[in-house]
């Protein structure tokens, strides 16, 4: 009987979701109008920050720096190819699917934010300009089992 009580308690422990974020990032030159780059990006929740979205060293930046903000964003994420279907912000519920057969829902609204986004700033070295300002806007979050 004790075994079954312990088994039931363990079996009822919920699986912790390892969410991921999607958004876009850009870097501005030190002077003058325009941007040096703009790209769409998908990041695991534990690495959802501006340096990871824009840093030369970041594996996510390296593979996604040429991605464009569009109806869908695709990236290698935690061992699977993940595609987030963003759609029209006002009319379509975003969702994701992955090469390992997974899928789930996303939200365009990030909790705790007055406008539903998280804006993060950082800087990086960019030759020949030196230090440039970068901005990463987390635009949504997806519930996922990936990246545990």
Contact map, one row per residue, 1 for C-alpha under 8 A:
1111100000000000000000000000000000000000000000000000000000000000000000000000000000000000000000000000000000000000000000000000000000000000000000000000
1111110000000000000000000000000000000000000000000000000000000000000000000000000000000000000000000000000000000000000000000000000000000000000000000000
1111111000000000000000000000000000000000000000000000000000000000000000000000000000000000000000000000000000000000000000000000000000000000000000000000
1111111100000000000000000000000000000000000000000000000000000000000000000000000000000000000000000000000000000000000000000000000000000000000000000000
1111111110000000000000000000000000000000000000000000000000000000000000000000000000000000000000000000000000000000000000000000000000000000000000000000
0111111111000000000000000000000000000000000000000000000000000000000000000000000000000000000000000000000000000000000000000000000000000000000000000000
0011111111100000000000000000000000000000000000000000000000000000000000000000000000000000000000000000000000000000000000000000000000000000000000000000
0001111111110000000000000000000000000000000000000000000000000000000000000000000000000000000000000000000000000000000000000000000000000000000000000000
0000111111111000000000000000000000000000000000000000000000000000000000000000000000000000000000000000000000000000000000000000000000000000000000000000
0000011111111000000000000000000000000000000000000000000000000000000000000000000000000000000000000000000000000000000000000000000000000000000000000000
0000001111111000000000000000000000000000000000000000000000000000000000000000000000000000000000000000000000000000000000000000000000000000000000000000
0000000111111100000000000000000000000000000000000000000000000000000000000000000000000000000000000000000000000000000000000000000000000000000000000000
0000000011111110000000000000000000000000000000000000000000000000000000000000000000000000000000000000000000000000000000000000000000000000000000000000
0000000000011111000000000000000000000000000000000000000000000000000000000000000000000000000000000000000000000000000000000000000000000000000000000000
0000000000001111100000000000000000000000000000000000000000000000000000000000000000000000000000000000000000000000000000000000000000000000000000000000
0000000000000111110000000000000000000000000000000000000000000000000000000000000000000000000000000000000000000000000000000000000000000000000000001000
0000000000000011111000000000000000000000000000000000000000000000000000000000000000000000000000000000000000000000000000000000000000000000000000111101
0000000000000001111100000000000000000000000110000000000000000000000000000000000000000000000000000000000000000000000000000000000000000000000000111111
0000000000000000111110000000000000000000000110000000000000000000000000000000000000000000000000000000000000000000000000000000000000000000000011111110
0000000000000000011111000000000000000000011110010000000000000000000000000000000000000000000000000000000000000000000000000000000000000000000011110000
0000000000000000001111100000000000000000011110010000000000000000000000000000000000000000000000000000000000000000000000000000000000000000011111000000
0000000000000000000111110000000000000001111000000000000000000000000000000000000000010000000000000000000000000000000000000000000000000000011111000000
0000000000000000000011111000000000000001110000000000000000000000000000000000000000000000000000000000000000000000000000000000000000000001111100000000
0000000000000000000001111100000000000111100000000000000000000000000010000000000000000000000000000000000000000000000000000000000000000001111000000000
0000000000000000000000111110000000000111100000000100110000000000000000000000000000000000000000000000000000000000000000000000000000000111100000000000
0000000000000000000000011111000000111110000000000000010000000000000000000000000000000000000000000000000000000000000000000000000000000111000000000000
0000000000000000000000001111100000111100000000000000010000000000000000000000000000000000000000000000000000000000000000000000000000011110000000000000
0000000000000000000000000111110001111000000000000000000000000000000000000000000000000000000000000000000000000000000000000000000000011100000000000000
0000000000000000000000000011111111110000000000000000000000000000000000000000000000000000000000000000000000000000000000000000000010011000000000000000
0000000000000000000000000001111100000000000000000000000000000000000000000000000000000000000000000000000000000000000000000000000010111000000000000000
0000000000000000000000000000111110000000000000000000000000000000000000000000000000000000000000000000000000000000000000000000000000000000000000000000
0000000000000000000000000000111111000000000000000000000000000000000000000000000000000000000000000000000000000000000000000000000000000000000000000000
0000000000000000000000000000101111100000000000000000000000000000000000000000000000000000000000000000000000000000000000000000000000000000000000000000
0000000000000000000000000001100111110000000000000000000000000000000000000000000000000000000000000000000000000000000000000000000000000000000000000000
0000000000000000000000000111100011111100000000000000000000000000000000000000000000000000000000000000000000000000000000000000000000000000000000000000
0000000000000000000000000111100001111100000000000000000000000000000000000000000000000000000000000000000000000000000000000000000000000000000000000000
0000000000000000000000000111000000111110000000000000000000000000000000000000000000000000000000000000000000000000000000000000000000000000000000000000
0000000000000000000000011110000000111111000000000000000000000000100100000000000000000000000000000000000000000000000000000000000000000000000000000000
0000000000000000000000011100000000001111100000000000000000000001111110000000000000000000000000000000000000000000000000000000000000000000000000000000
0000000000000000000001111000000000000111110000000000000000000001111110001000000000000000000000000000000000000000000000000000000000000000000000000000
0000000000000000000001111000000000000011111000000000100000011001101000001010000000000000000000000000000000000000000000000000000000000000000000000000
0000000000000000000111100000000000000001111100000000000000010000000000001110100000000000000000000000000000000000000000000000000000000000000000000000
0000000000000000000111000000000000000000111110110000100000010000000000000000100000000000000000000000000000000000000000000000000000000000000000000000
0000000000000000011110000000000000000000011111110000000000000000000000000000100000000000000000000000000000000000000000000000000000000000000000000010
0000000000000000011110000000000000000000001111110000000000000000000000000000000000000000000000000000000000000000000000000000000000000000000000000000
0000000000000000000000000000000000000000000111110000000000000000000000000000000000000000000000000000000000000000000000000000000000000000000000000000
0000000000000000000000000000000000000000001111111001000000000000000000000000000000000000000000000000000000000000000000000000000000000000000000000000
0000000000000000000110000000000000000000001111111101100000000000000000000000000000000000000000000000000000000000000000000000000000000000010000000000
0000000000000000000000000000000000000000000000111111100000000000000000000000000000000000000000000000000000000000000000010000000000000001000000000000
0000000000000000000000001000000000000000000000011111111000000000000000000000000000000000000000000000000000000000000000011100000000000111000000000000
0000000000000000000000000000000000000000000000001111111001000000000000000000000000000000000000000000000000000000000000000110000000000000000000000000
0000000000000000000000000000000000000000000000111111111001011000000000000000000000000000000000000000000000000000000000000000000000000000000000000000
0000000000000000000000001000000000000000101000011111111001011000000000000000000000000000000000000000000000000000000000000000000000000001000000000000
0000000000000000000000001110000000000000000000000111111101001000100000000000000000000000000000000000000000000000000000000001000000000101000000000000
0000000000000000000000000000000000000000000000000111111111001000000000000000000000000000000000000000000000000000000000000001000000000000000000000000
0000000000000000000000000000000000000000000000000000011111001100000000000000000000000000000000000000000000000000000000000000000000000000000000000000
0000000000000000000000000000000000000000000000000000001111101100000000000000000000000000000000000000000000000000000000000000000000000000000000000000
0000000000000000000000000000000000000000000000000011111111111100000000000000000000000000000000000000000000000000000000000000000000000000000000000000
0000000000000000000000000000000000000000000000000000000011111110000000000000000000000000000000000000000000000000000000000000000000000000000000000000
0000000000000000000000000000000000000000111000000001100001111111100000000000000000000000000000000000000000000000000000000000000000000000000000000000
0000000000000000000000000000000000000000100000000001111111111111100000000000000000000000000000000000000000000000000000000000000000000000000000000000
0000000000000000000000000000000000000000000000000000000111111111100000000000000000000000000000000000000000000000000000000000000000000000000000000000
0000000000000000000000000000000000000000000000000000000000111111110000000011000000000000000000000000000000000000000000000000000000000000000000000000
0000000000000000000000000000000000000011100000000000000000011111111000000010000000000000000000000000000000000000000000000000000000000000000000000000
0000000000000000000000000000000000000111100000000000010000011111111000000000000000000000000000000000000000000000000000000000000000000000000000000000
0000000000000000000000000000000000000011000000000000000000000011111100000000000000000000000000000000000000000000000000000000000000000000000000000000
0000000000000000000000000000000000000011100000000000000000000001111110001000000000000000000000000000000000000000000000000000000000000000000000000000
0000000000000000000000000000000000000111000000000000000000000000011111001000000000000000000000000000000000000000000000000000000000000000000000000000
0000000000000000000000010000000000000011000000000000000000000000001111111000000000000000000000000000000000000000000000000000000000000000000000000000
0000000000000000000000000000000000000000000000000000000000000000000111111000000000000100000000000000000000000000000000000000000000000000000000000000
0000000000000000000000000000000000000000000000000000000000000000000011111000000000001111000000000000000000000000000000000000000000000000000000000000
0000000000000000000000000000000000000000000000000000000000000000000011111100000000111110000000000000000000000000000000000000000000000000000000000000
0000000000000000000000000000000000000001110000000000000000000000001111111110000000111100000000000000000000000000000000000000000000000000000000000000
0000000000000000000000000000000000000000010000000000000000000000000000011111000011110000000000000000000000000000000000000000000000000000000000000000
0000000000000000000000000000000000000000110000000000000000000011000000001111100011100000000000000000000000000000000000000000000000000000000000000000
0000000000000000000000000000000000000000000000000000000000000010000000000111111111000000000000000000000000000000000000000000000000000000000000000000
0000000000000000000000000000000000000000011100000000000000000000000000000011111111000000000000000000000000000000000000000000000000000000000000000110
0000000000000000000000000000000000000000000000000000000000000000000000000001111100000000000000000000000000000000000000000000000000000000000000000110
0000000000000000000000000000000000000000000000000000000000000000000000000001111110000000000000000000000000000000000000000000000000000000000000000000
0000000000000000000000000000000000000000000000000000000000000000000000000001111111000000000000000111000000000000000000000000000000000000000000000000
0000000000000000000000000000000000000000000000000000000000000000000000000111101111100000000000000111000000000000000000000000000000000000000000000000
0000000000000000000000000000000000000000000000000000000000000000000000000111100111110000000000011110000000000000000000000000000000000000000000000000
0000000000000000000000000000000000000000000000000000000000000000000000011110000011111000000000011100000000000000000000000000000000000000000000000000
0000000000000000000001000000000000000000000000000000000000000000000000011100000001111100000001111000000000000000000000000000000000000000000000000000
0000000000000000000000000000000000000000000000000000000000000000000000111000000000111110000001110000000000000000000000000000000000000000000000000000
0000000000000000000000000000000000000000000000000000000000000000000001111000000000011111100111100000000000000000000000000000000000000000000000000000
0000000000000000000000000000000000000000000000000000000000000000000000110000000000001111101111000000000000000000000000000000000000000000000000000000
0000000000000000000000000000000000000000000000000000000000000000000000100000000000000111111100000000000000000000000000000000000000000000000000000000
0000000000000000000000000000000000000000000000000000000000000000000000000000000000000111111110000000000000010000000000000000000000000000000000000000
0000000000000000000000000000000000000000000000000000000000000000000000000000000000000001111100000000000000000000000000000000000000000000000000000000
0000000000000000000000000000000000000000000000000000000000000000000000000000000000000011111110000000000000000000000000000000000000000000000000000000
0000000000000000000000000000000000000000000000000000000000000000000000000000000000000111111111000000000000000000000000000000000000000000000000000000
0000000000000000000000000000000000000000000000000000000000000000000000000000000000000110101111100000000011100000000000000000000000000000000000000000
0000000000000000000000000000000000000000000000000000000000000000000000000000000000011110000111110000000011110000000000000000000000000000000000000000
0000000000000000000000000000000000000000000000000000000000000000000000000000000000011100000011111000001111100000000000000000000000000000000001000000
0000000000000000000000000000000000000000000000000000000000000000000000000000000001111000000001111100001111000000000000000000000000000000000001000000
0000000000000000000000000000000000000000000000000000000000000000000000000000000001110000000000111110111100000000000000000000000000000000000000000000
0000000000000000000000000000000000000000000000000000000000000000000000000000000111100000000000011111111000000000000000000000000000000000000000000000
0000000000000000000000000000000000000000000000000000000000000000000000000000000111000000000000001111110000000000000000000000000000000000000000000000
0000000000000000000000000000000000000000000000000000000000000000000000000000000110000000000000000111110000000000000000000000000000000000000000000000
0000000000000000000000000000000000000000000000000000000000000000000000000000000000000000000000001111111000000000000000000000000000000000000000000000
0000000000000000000000000000000000000000000000000000000000000000000000000000000000000000000000001111111100000000000000000000000000000000000000000000
0000000000000000000000000000000000000000000000000000000000000000000000000000000000000000000000111100111110000000000000000000000000000000000000010000
0000000000000000000000000000000000000000000000000000000000000000000000000000000000000000000000111000011111000000000000000000000000000000000001110000
0000000000000000000000000000000000000000000000000000000000000000000000000000000000000000000011110000001111100000000000000000000000000000000001100000
0000000000000000000000000000000000000000000000000000000000000000000000000000000000000000000011110000000111110000000000000000000000000000000111100000
0000000000000000000000000000000000000000000000000000000000000000000000000000000000000000000011100000000011111100000000000000000000000000000111000000
0000000000000000000000000000000000000000000000000000000000000000000000000000000000000000100001000000000001111100000110000000000000000000001110000000
0000000000000000000000000000000000000000000000000000000000000000000000000000000000000000000000000000000000111110101110000000000000000000001110000000
0000000000000000000000000000000000000000000000000000000000000000000000000000000000000000000000000000000000111111100111000000000000000000001110000000
0000000000000000000000000000000000000000000000000000000000000000000000000000000000000000000000000000000000001111100100000000000000000000000000000000
0000000000000000000000000000000000000000000000000000000000000000000000000000000000000000000000000000000000000111110100000000000000000000000000000000
0000000000000000000000000000000000000000000000000000000000000000000000000000000000000000000000000000000000001111111111000000000000000000000000000000
0000000000000000000000000000000000000000000000000000000000000000000000000000000000000000000000000000000000000001111110000000000000000000000000000000
0000000000000000000000000000000000000000000000000000000000000000000000000000000000000000000000000000000000001000111110000000000000000000000000000000
0000000000000000000000000000000000000000000000000000000000000000000000000000000000000000000000000000000000011111111111000000000000000000001100000000
0000000000000000000000000000000000000000000000000000000000000000000000000000000000000000000000000000000000011100111111100000000000000000111100000000
0000000000000000000000000000000000000000000000000000000000000000000000000000000000000000000000000000000000000100100111110000000000000000111000000000
0000000000000000000000000000000000000000000000000000000000000000000000000000000000000000000000000000000000000000000011111000000000000011110000000000
0000000000000000000000000000000000000000000000001100000000000000000000000000000000000000000000000000000000000000000001111100000000000011100000000000
0000000000000000000000000000000000000000000000000100000000000000000000000000000000000000000000000000000000000000000000111110000000001111000000000000
0000000000000000000000000000000000000000000000000110000000000000000000000000000000000000000000000000000000000000000000011111000000001110000000000000
0000000000000000000000000000000000000000000000000010000000000000000000000000000000000000000000000000000000000000000000001111100000111100000000000000
0000000000000000000000000000000000000000000000000000011000000000000000000000000000000000000000000000000000000000000000000111110000111100000000000000
0000000000000000000000000000000000000000000000000000000000000000000000000000000000000000000000000000000000000000000000000011111011110000000000000000
0000000000000000000000000000000000000000000000000000000000000000000000000000000000000000000000000000000000000000000000000001111111110000000000000000
0000000000000000000000000000000000000000000000000000000000000000000000000000000000000000000000000000000000000000000000000000111111000000000000000000
0000000000000000000000000000000000000000000000000000000000000000000000000000000000000000000000000000000000000000000000000000011111000000000000000000
0000000000000000000000000000110000000000000000000000000000000000000000000000000000000000000000000000000000000000000000000000111111110000000000000000
0000000000000000000000000000000000000000000000000000000000000000000000000000000000000000000000000000000000000000000000000000111111110000000000000000
0000000000000000000000000000010000000000000000000000000000000000000000000000000000000000000000000000000000000000000000000011110011111000000000000000
0000000000000000000000000011110000000000000000000000000000000000000000000000000000000000000000000000000000000000000000000011110011111100000000000000
0000000000000000000000000011110000000000000000000000000000000000000000000000000000000000000000000000000000000000000000001111000000111110000000000000
0000000000000000000000001111000000000000000000000100010000000000000000000000000000000000000000000000000000000000000000001111000000011111000000000000
0000000000000000000000001110000000000000000000000100000000000000000000000000000000000000000000000000000000000000000000111100000000001111100000000000
0000000000000000000000111100000000000000000000001100110000000000000000000000000000000000000000000000000000000000000000111000000000000111110000000000
0000000000000000000000111000000000000000000000000000000000000000000000000000000000000000000000000000000000000000000011110000000000000011111000000000
0000000000000000000011110000000000000000000000010000000000000000000000000000000000000000000000000000000000000000000011100000000000000001111110000000
0000000000000000000011110000000000000000000000000000000000000000000000000000000000000000000000000000000000011100000111000000000000000000111110000000
0000000000000000000011100000000000000000000000000000000000000000000000000000000000000000000000000000000001111100000110000000000000000000011111000000
0000000000000000001111000000000000000000000000000000000000000000000000000000000000000000000000000000000001111100000000000000000000000000011111100000
0000000000000000001111000000000000000000000000000000000000000000000000000000000000000000000000110000000111100000000000000000000000000000000111110000
0000000000000000111100000000000000000000000000000000000000000000000000000000000000000000000000000000000111000000000000000000000000000000000011111000
0000000000000000111100000000000000000000000000000000000000000000000000000000000000000000000000000000001100000000000000000000000000000000000001111100
0000000000000001111000000000000000000000000000000000000000000000000000000000000000000000000000000000000000000000000000000000000000000000000000111111
0000000000000000111000000000000000000000000000000000000000000000000000000000110000000000000000000000000000000000000000000000000000000000000000011111
0000000000000000011000000000000000000000000100000000000000000000000000000000110000000000000000000000000000000000000000000000000000000000000000001111
0000000000000000110000000000000000000000000000000000000000000000000000000000000000000000000000000000000000000000000000000000000000000000000000001111
